[in-house]
Amino acid sequence: MSHTFYIAMSYGIAGLVSLCLIGWVWLDGRARRRELAQLEAAGIRRRSAKVPEGGKA
């Protein structure tokens, strides 16, 4: 096994792991946004959300 092959494989594996992590975070973010939308549709609001005028506190 040559050093060039070892270095190329190291970069390839590091790139693949990085892409997998980026994909995982992106998919997880989509899932969390979907969950928040379902909770808001059910009437559950975040504490940091602004209360609409004339609404309950």
Phi and psi in radians as a Rosetta constraint file:
Dihedral C 1 N 2 CA 2 C 2 CIRCULARHARMONIC -1.501 0.35
Dihedral N 2 CA 2 C 2 N 3 CIRCULARHARMONIC 2.835 0.35
Dihedral C 2 N 3 CA 3 C 3 CIRCULARHARMONIC -1.147 0.35
Dihedral N 3 CA 3 C 3 N 4 CIRCULARHARMONIC -0.616 0.35
Dihedral C 3 N 4 CA 4 C 4 CIRCULARHARMONIC -1.077 0.35
Dihedral N 4 CA 4 C 4 N 5 CIRCULARHARMONIC -0.774 0.35
Dihedral C 4 N 5 CA 5 C 5 CIRCULARHARMONIC -1.088 0.35
Dihedral N 5 CA 5 C 5 N 6 CIRCULARHARMONIC -0.766 0.35
Dihedral C 5 N 6 CA 6 C 6 CIRCULARHARMONIC -1.063 0.35
Dihedral N 6 CA 6 C 6 N 7 CIRCULARHARMONIC -0.791 0.35
Dihedral C 6 N 7 CA 7 C 7 CIRCULARHARMONIC -1.162 0.35
Dihedral N 7 CA 7 C 7 N 8 CIRCULARHARMONIC -0.753 0.35
Dihedral C 7 N 8 CA 8 C 8 CIRCULARHARMONIC -1.096 0.35
Dihedral N 8 CA 8 C 8 N 9 CIRCULARHARMONIC -0.748 0.35
Dihedral C 8 N 9 CA 9 C 9 CIRCULARHARMONIC -1.141 0.35
Dihedral N 9 CA 9 C 9 N 10 CIRCULARHARMONIC -0.658 0.35
Dihedral C 9 N 10 CA 10 C 10 CIRCULARHARMONIC -1.087 0.35
Dihedral N 10 CA 10 C 10 N 11 CIRCULARHARMONIC -0.806 0.35
Dihedral C 10 N 11 CA 11 C 11 CIRCULARHARMONIC -1.126 0.35
Dihedral N 11 CA 11 C 11 N 12 CIRCULARHARMONIC -0.698 0.35
Dihedral C 11 N 12 CA 12 C 12 CIRCULARHARMONIC -1.105 0.35
Dihedral N 12 CA 12 C 12 N 13 CIRCULARHARMONIC -0.793 0.35
Dihedral C 12 N 13 CA 13 C 13 CIRCULARHARMONIC -1.160 0.35
Dihedral N 13 CA 13 C 13 N 14 CIRCULARHARMONIC -0.724 0.35
Dihedral C 13 N 14 CA 14 C 14 CIRCULARHARMONIC -1.098 0.35
Dihedral N 14 CA 14 C 14 N 15 CIRCULARHARMONIC -0.701 0.35
Dihedral C 14 N 15 CA 15 C 15 CIRCULARHARMONIC -1.136 0.35
Dihedral N 15 CA 15 C 15 N 16 CIRCULARHARMONIC -0.736 0.35
Dihedral C 15 N 16 CA 16 C 16 CIRCULARHARMONIC -1.116 0.35
Dihedral N 16 CA 16 C 16 N 17 CIRCULARHARMONIC -0.762 0.35
Dihedral C 16 N 17 CA 17 C 17 CIRCULARHARMONIC -1.097 0.35
Dihedral N 17 CA 17 C 17 N 18 CIRCULARHARMONIC -0.730 0.35
Dihedral C 17 N 18 CA 18 C 18 CIRCULARHARMONIC -1.083 0.35
Dihedral N 18 CA 18 C 18 N 19 CIRCULARHARMONIC -0.786 0.35
Dihedral C 18 N 19 CA 19 C 19 CIRCULARHARMONIC -1.108 0.35
Dihedral N 19 CA 19 C 19 N 20 CIRCULARHARMONIC -0.680 0.35
Dihedral C 19 N 20 CA 20 C 20 CIRCULARHARMONIC -1.106 0.35
Dihedral N 20 CA 20 C 20 N 21 CIRCULARHARMONIC -0.741 0.35
Dihedral C 20 N 21 CA 21 C 21 CIRCULARHARMONIC -1.147 0.35
Dihedral N 21 CA 21 C 21 N 22 CIRCULARHARMONIC -0.721 0.35
Dihedral C 21 N 22 CA 22 C 22 CIRCULARHARMONIC -1.069 0.35
Dihedral N 22 CA 22 C 22 N 23 CIRCULARHARMONIC -0.785 0.35
Dihedral C 22 N 23 CA 23 C 23 CIRCULARHARMONIC -1.097 0.35
Dihedral N 23 CA 23 C 23 N 24 CIRCULARHARMONIC -0.718 0.35
Dihedral C 23 N 24 CA 24 C 24 CIRCULARHARMONIC -1.107 0.35
Dihedral N 24 CA 24 C 24 N 25 CIRCULARHARMONIC -0.793 0.35
Dihedral C 24 N 25 CA 25 C 25 CIRCULARHARMONIC -1.133 0.35
Dihedral N 25 CA 25 C 25 N 26 CIRCULARHARMONIC -0.709 0.35
Dihedral C 25 N 26 CA 26 C 26 CIRCULARHARMONIC -1.117 0.35
Dihedral N 26 CA 26 C 26 N 27 CIRCULARHARMONIC -0.826 0.35
Dihedral C 26 N 27 CA 27 C 27 CIRCULARHARMONIC -1.134 0.35
Dihedral N 27 CA 27 C 27 N 28 CIRCULARHARMONIC -0.680 0.35
Dihedral C 27 N 28 CA 28 C 28 CIRCULARHARMONIC -1.136 0.35
Dihedral N 28 CA 28 C 28 N 29 CIRCULARHARMONIC -0.675 0.35
Dihedral C 28 N 29 CA 29 C 29 CIRCULARHARMONIC -1.095 0.35
Dihedral N 29 CA 29 C 29 N 30 CIRCULARHARMONIC -0.722 0.35
Dihedral C 29 N 30 CA 30 C 30 CIRCULARHARMONIC -1.088 0.35
Dihedral N 30 CA 30 C 30 N 31 CIRCULARHARMONIC -0.717 0.35
Dihedral C 30 N 31 CA 31 C 31 CIRCULARHARMONIC -1.134 0.35
Dihedral N 31 CA 31 C 31 N 32 CIRCULARHARMONIC -0.733 0.35
Dihedral C 31 N 32 CA 32 C 32 CIRCULARHARMONIC -1.133 0.35
Dihedral N 32 CA 32 C 32 N 33 CIRCULARHARMONIC -0.712 0.35
Dihedral C 32 N 33 CA 33 C 33 CIRCULARHARMONIC -1.096 0.35
Dihedral N 33 CA 33 C 33 N 34 CIRCULARHARMONIC -0.683 0.35
Dihedral C 33 N 34 CA 34 C 34 CIRCULARHARMONIC -1.117 0.35
Dihedral N 34 CA 34 C 34 N 35 CIRCULARHARMONIC -0.740 0.35
Dihedral C 34 N 35 CA 35 C 35 CIRCULARHARMONIC -1.114 0.35
Dihedral N 35 CA 35 C 35 N 36 CIRCULARHARMONIC -0.732 0.35
Dihedral C 35 N 36 CA 36 C 36 CIRCULARHARMONIC -1.099 0.35
Dihedral N 36 CA 36 C 36 N 37 CIRCULARHARMONIC -0.699 0.35
Dihedral C 36 N 37 CA 37 C 37 CIRCULARHARMONIC -1.105 0.35
Dihedral N 37 CA 37 C 37 N 38 CIRCULARHARMONIC -0.700 0.35
Dihedral C 37 N 38 CA 38 C 38 CIRCULARHARMONIC -1.155 0.35
Dihedral N 38 CA 38 C 38 N 39 CIRCULARHARMONIC -0.703 0.35
Dihedral C 38 N 39 CA 39 C 39 CIRCULARHARMONIC -1.158 0.35
Dihedral N 39 CA 39 C 39 N 40 CIRCULARHARMONIC -0.733 0.35
Dihedral C 39 N 40 CA 40 C 40 CIRCULARHARMONIC -1.159 0.35
Dihedral N 40 CA 40 C 40 N 41 CIRCULARHARMONIC -0.628 0.35
Dihedral C 40 N 41 CA 41 C 41 CIRCULARHARMONIC -1.144 0.35
Dihedral N 41 CA 41 C 41 N 42 CIRCULARHARMONIC -0.507 0.35
Dihedral C 41 N 42 CA 42 C 42 CIRCULARHARMONIC -1.432 0.35
Dihedral N 42 CA 42 C 42 N 43 CIRCULARHARMONIC -0.062 0.35
Dihedral C 42 N 43 CA 43 C 43 CIRCULARHARMONIC 1.708 0.35
Dihedral N 43 CA 43 C 43 N 44 CIRCULARHARMONIC 0.037 0.35
Dihedral C 43 N 44 CA 44 C 44 CIRCULARHARMONIC -1.543 0.35
Dihedral N 44 CA 44 C 44 N 45 CIRCULARHARMONIC 2.174 0.35
Dihedral C 44 N 45 CA 45 C 45 CIRCULARHARMONIC -1.970 0.35
Dihedral N 45 CA 45 C 45 N 46 CIRCULARHARMONIC 2.744 0.35
Dihedral C 45 N 46 CA 46 C 46 CIRCULARHARMONIC -1.364 0.35
Dihedral N 46 CA 46 C 46 N 47 CIRCULARHARMONIC 2.584 0.35
Dihedral C 46 N 47 CA 47 C 47 CIRCULARHARMONIC -1.101 0.35
Dihedral N 47 CA 47 C 47 N 48 CIRCULARHARMONIC -0.512 0.35
Dihedral C 47 N 48 CA 48 C 48 CIRCULARHARMONIC -1.453 0.35
Dihedral N 48 CA 48 C 48 N 49 CIRCULARHARMONIC -0.114 0.35
Dihedral C 48 N 49 CA 49 C 49 CIRCULARHARMONIC -1.247 0.35
Dihedral N 49 CA 49 C 49 N 50 CIRCULARHARMONIC 2.523 0.35
Dihedral C 49 N 50 CA 50 C 50 CIRCULARHARMONIC -1.220 0.35
Dihedral N 50 CA 50 C 50 N 51 CIRCULARHARMONIC 2.448 0.35
Dihedral C 50 N 51 CA 51 C 51 CIRCULARHARMONIC -1.478 0.35
Dihedral N 51 CA 51 C 51 N 52 CIRCULARHARMONIC 2.232 0.35
Dihedral C 51 N 52 CA 52 C 52 CIRCULARHARMONIC -1.114 0.35
Dihedral N 52 CA 52 C 52 N 53 CIRCULARHARMONIC 2.682 0.35
Dihedral C 52 N 53 CA 53 C 53 CIRCULARHARMONIC -0.996 0.35
Dihedral N 53 CA 53 C 53 N 54 CIRCULARHARMONIC 2.289 0.35
Dihedral C 53 N 54 CA 54 C 54 CIRCULARHARMONIC 1.372 0.35
Dihedral N 54 CA 54 C 54 N 55 CIRCULARHARMONIC 0.031 0.35
Dihedral C 54 N 55 CA 55 C 55 CIRCULARHARMONIC -1.519 0.35
Dihedral N 55 CA 55 C 55 N 56 CIRCULARHARMONIC 3.016 0.35
Dihedral C 55 N 56 CA 56 C 56 CIRCULARHARMONIC -1.319 0.35
Dihedral N 56 CA 56 C 56 N 57 CIRCULARHARMONIC 2.655 0.35
